[in-house]
Amino acid sequence: MKKVILSILGILFLAICLGTTYYLYQKDKKPTEIFKTENAEIKDIIKKTVATGTIEPRREVLVKPQISGIIEKIFPKAGDLISKGDVIAKIRIIPEMLRLNESESALNTSKINLELAENERNRQKKLFDDKIITQFDFIRFEQDFLIKKEQYENAKNNFDLVKNGSSARIKSSTTEVKATIDGKILDIPVKEGTNVIQANNFNEGTTIASLAKMDDLIFKGKVAESEVGKLQIGMLLNLTIGALATDTFPARLEFIASKGIEEKGSIQFEVKAGLLPNIKNNKIRAGYSANADIILDFKTKVIAIKEKNIEYKNDSTFVYIQTSPQTFVKKQIILGLSDDLFVEVKSGISLKDIIKALDK
């Protein structure tokens, strides 16, 4: 009986040891790793860079007054189309008292001189008609009268200009501010009753209105120095405007700055591109922010794989090709153009090859 009990206890002890060993083995055993796989694809690879900037009219004109005064009337409003020569505003002159007094004094003096010259000329003409003096003597008085008459007219015109901003001799009025180009009024920063100053050597003058041709627009943006060396004049751009997100606008690169400007620790180069004729351009407003996709290079219908599945070692590139389920071999490949997501494979694999995905 004692031997039977010892045998049972031995068997139980052995079972416990075997069970514990199996449990610990299963606990430490790593699960089999299953790798995802992908195939090469036929894709178009486009290498591009992005420039941020704004849309601006190629030609924008600031209209300034020819005289100083007060805005009496503004005729159009911002957004209106306008033709060259159309009146934008009318200015009421506040004449300077010193200039007004000087011009009035000059007018009175020239009037007195004219009256004296006219009286003398009439007296001499009567003597000439009576053949008391010769024609040569009379011509001197006639010439003096004509000179005094011209001086009076000049003084009168000058007085009218100082006082009213216009005169009978000058057909155009300086009190009328007119459009200098055909286009659209972008802004009228003044209001009726505003004091305005004419442009001079010491002051650029008050802007009455800004005009622009909105059928000739440019994109003005900036590109990082790492990308500017890849740009060439004439490259095509696709513009995306934040306010018109559903549309794209083609443009052509026209200008690349020769000098960069440091902004936030990096060097940026200014670029300009002219928008190509497009019926959708009439939706654009000056000042819209835009992004330009600049196509640096492209390849069509090439074998491509995801760049994340490539292993780099020194100057060589490799992928893992499946030879049997979950069994892979390392193979060297030659790469071409990349768009940072997909990369062209020039040689090393075919469309039939199954590639190990390295993102597990």
JOQUI-V666867 format. One record per residue. PHI is phi in radians with two decimals (* if undefined). PSI is psi in whole degrees, -180 to 180 (none if undefined). D_LAST is the distance of its C-alpha to the last C-alpha in Angstrom with 2 decimals. Layout:
# JOQUI-V666867
PHI:PSI:D_LAST ; PHI:PSI:D_LAST
This chain:
# JOQUI-V666867
*:-39:61.38 ; -1.13:-36:60.07 ; -1.19:-37:58.19 ; -1.11:-44:56.51 ; -1.12:-42:55.26 ; -1.13:-36:53.93 ; -1.15:-43:52.12 ; -1.10:-45:50.49 ; -1.10:-39:49.40 ; -1.09:-42:48.04 ; -1.14:-42:46.04 ; -1.10:-43:44.67 ; -1.09:-42:43.78 ; -1.14:-39:42.01 ; -1.12:-41:40.04 ; -1.11:-42:39.01 ; -1.11:-44:37.87 ; -1.15:-41:35.87 ; -1.11:-43:34.27 ; -1.10:-43:33.35 ; -1.08:-43:31.90 ; -1.13:-40:29.76 ; -1.10:-46:28.54 ; -1.14:-35:27.62 ; -1.16:-47:25.86 ; -1.13:-33:23.74 ; -1.20:-39:23.02 ; -1.47:-13:21.80 ; -1.27:128:19.81 ; -1.43:140:15.99 ; -1.19:151:14.21 ; -1.12:129:12.79 ; -1.43:125:9.00 ; -1.85:123:7.90 ; -1.69:140:5.63 ; -1.32:155:6.03 ; -2.27:156:8.95 ; -2.46:165:11.30 ; -2.01:154:14.94 ; -1.17:156:17.23 ; -2.30:160:19.67 ; -1.63:118:23.27 ; -2.45:163:23.57 ; -1.66:126:26.10 ; -1.84:123:25.02 ; -2.12:120:27.14 ; -1.70:121:27.30 ; -2.48:163:29.15 ; -2.20:162:30.18 ; -2.07:132:31.53 ; -2.01:136:34.96 ; -1.81:144:36.25 ; -3.08:-152:39.96 ; -2.39:161:42.77 ; -1.67:130:44.95 ; -2.37:152:48.56 ; -1.21:143:51.71 ; -1.11:-37:52.65 ; -2.20:114:56.21 ; -2.14:131:57.08 ; -2.06:133:60.70 ; -1.72:122:62.15 ; -1.59:124:65.65 ; -1.98:154:68.16 ; -1.37:154:71.78 ; -1.53:-14:74.75 ; -2.42:163:76.73 ; -1.60:147:76.24 ; 2.98:-153:77.02 ; -2.13:135:75.70 ; -1.14:116:73.53 ; -1.58:-38:75.98 ; -2.68:136:73.92 ; -1.98:128:70.39 ; -1.63:-56:70.27 ; -1.53:-178:66.68 ; -2.31:164:63.48 ; -1.03:135:59.97 ; 1.75:-15:58.14 ; -1.31:146:61.35 ; -1.42:143:61.80 ; -2.48:151:64.74 ; -1.87:155:66.86 ; -1.02:129:68.33 ; 1.70:-13:71.63 ; -1.18:143:70.95 ; -1.36:126:72.17 ; -1.64:-43:69.46 ; -2.64:161:71.69 ; -2.11:135:75.30 ; -1.92:135:76.39 ; -1.68:124:79.53 ; -1.39:137:81.07 ; -1.91:94:82.24 ; -1.16:146:84.62 ; -1.27:130:85.13 ; -1.10:-36:88.66 ; -1.14:-47:89.51 ; -1.15:-39:88.49 ; -1.11:-42:90.18 ; -1.16:-41:93.36 ; -1.14:-43:93.38 ; -1.21:-35:92.88 ; -1.21:-39:95.54 ; -1.12:-41:97.97 ; -1.13:-36:97.31 ; -1.14:-46:97.95 ; -1.12:-40:101.26 ; -1.14:-43:102.37 ; -1.18:-30:101.62 ; -1.18:-42:103.46 ; -1.10:-46:106.56 ; -1.09:-37:106.46 ; -1.15:-44:106.12 ; -1.09:-42:109.10 ; -1.13:-44:111.23 ; -1.14:-37:110.23 ; -1.17:-42:110.94 ; -1.09:-44:114.38 ; -1.17:-39:115.29 ; -1.12:-41:114.04 ; -1.13:-39:116.16 ; -1.15:-42:119.22 ; -1.21:-32:118.82 ; -1.14:-37:118.30 ; -1.13:-39:121.65 ; -1.16:-37:123.31 ; -1.16:-41:121.64 ; -1.12:-33:122.85 ; -1.49:6:126.38 ; 1.05:32:126.00 ; -1.51:-34:126.60 ; -2.07:161:123.40 ; -1.47:167:121.68 ; -1.12:-36:118.35 ; -1.03:-42:116.81 ; -1.19:-38:117.70 ; -1.21:-36:116.36 ; -1.04:-34:112.98 ; -1.06:-41:112.20 ; -1.31:-34:112.54 ; -1.15:-42:110.60 ; -1.14:-41:107.74 ; -1.11:-38:107.74 ; -1.12:-45:107.62 ; -1.12:-38:104.60 ; -1.13:-45:102.75 ; -1.13:-34:103.48 ; -1.16:-43:102.34 ; -1.12:-39:98.98 ; -1.12:-37:98.55 ; -1.17:-43:99.24 ; -1.09:-42:96.67 ; -1.09:-43:94.04 ; -1.13:-38:94.89 ; -1.17:-44:94.73 ; -1.09:-42:91.31 ; -1.12:-40:89.99 ; -1.12:-43:91.33 ; -1.13:-38:89.72 ; -1.14:-43:86.34 ; -1.18:-38:86.44 ; -1.47:-42:87.57 ; -2.05:-15:85.78 ; 1.46:4:83.17 ; -2.65:165:84.90 ; -2.62:169:88.24 ; -1.18:-31:90.35 ; -1.33:-38:89.77 ; -1.62:115:85.94 ; -1.20:-44:84.64 ; -1.39:144:81.08 ; -1.68:133:80.75 ; -1.35:-9:78.76 ; -1.43:-10:78.29 ; -1.76:123:75.95 ; -1.63:119:72.34 ; -2.00:154:71.12 ; -1.18:138:67.79 ; -1.71:-12:67.40 ; -2.50:163:64.79 ; -1.36:141:63.70 ; 2.87:-157:60.50 ; -2.01:143:59.07 ; -1.40:114:60.00 ; -1.40:-38:56.85 ; -2.79:145:58.63 ; -2.17:96:62.12 ; -1.37:-1:61.86 ; -1.97:163:65.55 ; -2.18:165:67.62 ; -1.07:132:71.26 ; 1.71:-6:73.38 ; -1.34:137:71.09 ; -1.30:133:72.86 ; -2.17:153:71.67 ; -2.15:137:72.40 ; -1.32:156:72.94 ; -1.27:140:71.07 ; -2.63:-171:72.96 ; -1.16:-18:72.54 ; -1.97:-7:71.53 ; -2.58:134:69.50 ; -1.32:-7:67.00 ; 1.52:163:68.53 ; -1.46:133:67.24 ; -1.40:122:64.72 ; -1.48:-41:66.13 ; -2.77:154:63.26 ; -1.98:130:60.21 ; -2.07:152:60.04 ; -2.71:152:57.40 ; -1.53:105:56.84 ; -1.43:1:53.80 ; -1.64:4:53.56 ; -2.35:93:52.54 ; -1.98:156:49.42 ; -2.30:154:47.10 ; -1.74:129:43.69 ; -2.11:118:43.88 ; -2.53:-169:40.69 ; -2.37:144:39.05 ; -2.20:142:36.39 ; -1.18:153:34.75 ; -1.10:-25:36.15 ; -1.21:-19:32.84 ; -1.92:-20:33.16 ; -1.12:-30:36.94 ; -1.17:-17:37.40 ; -1.58:-6:35.51 ; -1.53:151:37.91 ; -2.45:144:41.03 ; -1.03:135:43.97 ; 1.77:-9:43.80 ; -1.10:147:40.03 ; -1.49:144:39.15 ; -2.21:150:37.57 ; -1.99:118:36.32 ; -1.67:135:37.46 ; -2.05:123:35.98 ; -1.84:130:38.43 ; -0.97:-41:37.39 ; -1.33:-16:40.45 ; -2.23:58:39.95 ; -1.10:-23:36.19 ; -1.44:-10:36.50 ; -1.98:151:38.32 ; -2.11:151:37.61 ; -2.24:120:40.47 ; -1.30:146:40.71 ; -2.57:166:42.28 ; -2.22:133:43.15 ; -1.17:127:42.81 ; -2.04:-24:46.34 ; -2.60:136:46.21 ; -2.25:123:44.09 ; -1.10:143:45.58 ; -1.45:-17:46.78 ; -2.24:134:46.30 ; -1.53:162:43.35 ; -2.19:133:43.68 ; -1.36:127:41.80 ; -2.40:119:40.13 ; 0.94:42:38.09 ; 1.49:-1:37.52 ; -2.23:156:36.49 ; -1.61:127:38.73 ; -2.04:142:39.00 ; -2.01:133:41.00 ; -1.32:139:42.84 ; -2.27:152:42.46 ; -2.32:141:44.56 ; -2.43:135:44.07 ; -1.50:131:46.62 ; -1.21:134:45.63 ; -1.35:152:46.46 ; -0.94:130:48.95 ; -2.76:132:47.29 ; -1.08:-24:48.93 ; -1.31:-12:46.20 ; -1.12:-21:47.38 ; -1.23:-8:50.15 ; -1.44:-15:47.63 ; -1.43:140:46.89 ; -2.01:147:48.69 ; -1.09:135:49.30 ; 1.72:-6:46.99 ; -1.03:138:43.90 ; -1.41:146:40.67 ; -2.60:155:38.39 ; -2.01:137:35.24 ; -1.97:121:35.57 ; -1.53:112:32.79 ; -1.75:117:34.10 ; -1.39:113:32.84 ; -1.51:-37:32.63 ; -2.87:159:31.53 ; -2.70:152:30.09 ; -2.31:141:29.21 ; -1.98:140:29.53 ; 0.90:60:27.91 ; -2.06:158:25.79 ; -1.24:128:22.66 ; -2.45:151:19.74 ; -2.31:165:15.97 ; -1.22:136:13.73 ; -1.16:-25:14.42 ; -1.24:-15:11.03 ; -1.60:9:10.06 ; -1.75:140:13.10 ; -1.87:130:13.79 ; -1.85:135:17.23 ; -2.52:116:19.76 ; 0.95:-122:23.32 ; -1.76:12:24.50 ; -1.94:158:22.25 ; -2.24:145:19.03 ; -2.43:156:16.73 ; -2.35:165:14.03 ; -1.87:119:12.80 ; -1.75:133:14.77 ; -1.34:126:14.52 ; -1.76:-29:17.93 ; -2.68:167:17.63 ; -0.86:119:15.25 ; 1.08:24:12.14 ; -2.14:127:14.29 ; -2.27:152:13.77 ; -2.15:146:16.31 ; -1.43:131:16.32 ; -2.37:136:18.59 ; -1.40:142:20.40 ; -2.30:160:20.87 ; -1.91:126:23.44 ; -1.75:159:22.56 ; -2.15:-129:24.98 ; -1.27:142:25.19 ; -2.23:145:22.38 ; -1.91:19:22.44 ; 1.33:-5:19.68 ; -2.07:-51:17.26 ; -2.00:153:17.93 ; -2.35:141:19.63 ; -1.23:137:22.20 ; -1.89:113:21.78 ; -1.37:-37:25.31 ; -2.79:158:24.79 ; 2.10:-28:22.48 ; -2.47:166:20.77 ; -2.21:175:22.12 ; -1.16:-20:21.23 ; -1.38:-20:20.97 ; -1.22:140:18.14 ; -1.77:127:14.69 ; -1.90:139:12.05 ; -1.27:129:8.68 ; -1.45:125:6.18 ; -1.51:1:5.38 ; -1.64:12:3.85 ; 0.81:none:0.00
